[in-house]
Amino acid sequence: MIFVLLIKGIIVGLLASIPLGPIGIICIQRTINKGKLSGFLSGMGAASADTVFAAIAGFSLSFIISFIQEQQVLFQAVGGLIVFGLGIKIFYTNPVKQLRRHKRKQNNLLEDYLSVLLVTITNPLAVFLFIALFASLGVVVEGENILLSLVATSGVFIGAILWWYILTTLVNIFRDKFRLKQLWWINKLSGAVIFTLGAVAIFGLLRLFWV
């Protein structure tokens, strides 16, 4: 029972992480520009936030779910602004300076982790994704069995970490093939995509107030 629940949790973690949204783009960009560890720790930030959401879904913390529903607009606004700001920062990042910092081992890995954790945690509607995934895979803990809920949540964390390790490893294999001009374009394109996604989220909220 416990082993099956762990495997199902791992599958849920993989399914929740694989879609390549702004977080995936950030992890790829950082892996190419700053190295595998930077990209992987960025992914760990997302995995940590997803584990929190999975715990809320797994432990059926209905009062938190109700709060998320009530504050949906606020969370979307904050998340949109953070994503927009990150996109602008990446867009104007100089790859030459990033490479120099990487060679001097001056990368701020804690900042890489926390920035993605913050972006992901401001999208708590992901809780409902985990509720849906748990239901579809039959990850149902009867009663208030804390041990089984912890096993399922741990599985989600392992699955998410596994995905970010695979992704950053694959990107890192081809990292040395990128030249400086290509890195410049990667920063411009990934930054543009990310801040556009943030702008779309913000614009969607503004439309609600205009209507």
N, C-alpha and C positions, 0 to 999 in steps of 0.2 A: 504493500500500500504506500509506504513512505517513499520507496524508490520510484514507483510509478508517478507519484505526485511530484517528485523532484524533476523527473524527465519532462513531465508536462509543463512545469514551471520554466524549465530551460527553453522549451519550444515557444512558450509565450514570450519570454525575453527576446528570443531571436525574431519572432514575428513583429514585435513592437519596435525593434531597432532597425530592421533591414530597410524599410522605406527611406529613400535618400532625400530628406528634407534639408532645411538650413543647417541643422546640426551635423549631418553627414558632410555637407559641403565645407563647413568650418574644419572638421577633423581632417578631411583630405587636404585642404589648403595648408593647414598647420603641419601636417606630415611632410608635404612637399617642401615647404619653406623652412621649417624649424626642426624636422626630424621625427622619427617614429614615436619617441617617448612623448613628445608634445602632443601629437595627434592622438595617441592612445589615452593619455591622461585627460584630454578633452572629452574623449568618448566615455571615460570613467565618470566624468561629471554628469553626462546624460544618463548613464547606467544607474548612478546613485539616485538621481531624481526619479527615474522610472521605478526603482525599487520602492521608493516612498509611496508612489502612486499605487503600485501593486499591493503594498501592505494595506493601504486604505481600502482597496477593493477586496482583498483577501480577508481582512478582519471585519469587513462589512461595517465600517465606521460611518454610519448613516448621517451623523450630525456634521461630520466634515464634508461629506458629499453634498448635503443641503447647503452648507456655507459656500461651497464652490459654485453651486448653481446660482445662489443669490448674488455672488460677487463676480459673475462671469465677465461682465463688461469691464470691470476694473482690472482683472487679470489679463484680459485680452489687450487692454490699453498699455499696461506696463510691459507685457511681453513684446508687443509690437514696437514700442519705443526702444527696448533693449536690443532687439534684433536689428532694427534700423541703425542704431548707433554702432553695433558691431560691424555691420555691413560697410558703413562709412569708414570705420577704422581700417578694415581690411583693404578697402578700395584705395586708400591713400598710404598704405604701408609700403615702404621701400624695401624690396627684396634684398638689396645689397646690405642694408643695415641688419636685416634679419639673419642673413648668412654670417655676417661678422660676429653677431652676438652668439650665434650657435657655435661657431668655431672657438669663441672664448668661453663657452659654457655659461653664458649669462642669461639663458632663457628663463623666464619666470614661469616655472611649471605649475606652481600653485595657482597663479592667475589663470593659466590655461584651463585648469580643472574647475575653478570656481566660476569663471565666466560662462562656461557651458552649463554648469549646474544651475546657475541663476536663470539662464535663458530657458532651460527645460522646465524648471520648477514653476516658472510663471505661466505655464500652460497646463494647469491642473485638470483641464477637461480630459486630459489623457487618462484620468481615472476611469472614465466610462469606456475607453478602449480596452483597458485591462478587465473591466467587468464583463465586456462582451467576449473577450478572448478566453477568460476563465470559464464562462458559460459554454462557449462553443467546444472547448476541449474537455469539458466535464470536470474542471478543477473546482469541486464544490466540497467545502469542509463543513461537515455536519456539526451543529451545535457550536460551542465556543472552544474548539480544540486549538489551543495556542501553538502546540508543537507542529501540527499539520499545516497551520497557516504560515508558520516560520519556514517550514520546508518548501512550501510553494513559493514564498517570497524569495527565499535563497536561490531557488531554481531560476527565477526571473533575473536576478542579479548575475548569476553565472552565464545565462544565455546572452544577456546584453553585453557583458564583458567579452564573451567569446566572439560575438559579432564585431565589436570594435577592434579586437586583436587581429582578427582575420582581415578586416578592411585596411587597417593601417599597415599591416605586414605586406599585403599585396601592393598598396600604393608605394610603400618604401622600397620595394624591389625595383621599381622603375624610377625612383627618385633621382638617381644620378644621371639619368638620360635627359633631364630638363636643363636647359640653358637659361642664363639670366633673363634674356628677353622673354622667354616662355614663362618664367616665374612672374615677371611683371604683368603679363597678360592674365595669368591665372589669378593674381591678386585683383586685377581690375574686373574680370568676369565674375569670379566668385563673390567679390564685394558687391557688385551691381545686383547679382541675383539675390543675395541676402538682404540688402537694404530695400530692394523692391518688394520682397515678401513682407518685410516689416511695414513698409508704406501701405501695402494692400490691406494688412490687418488694421492699421490706424484709419485708413480711408473707409473701410467697412463700418467701423464704429461711428465715424462722423456722419455717414449716410443715415444711421439709425436715428441720430438726433435731428437731422435735416428733414426726415420724412414726417 
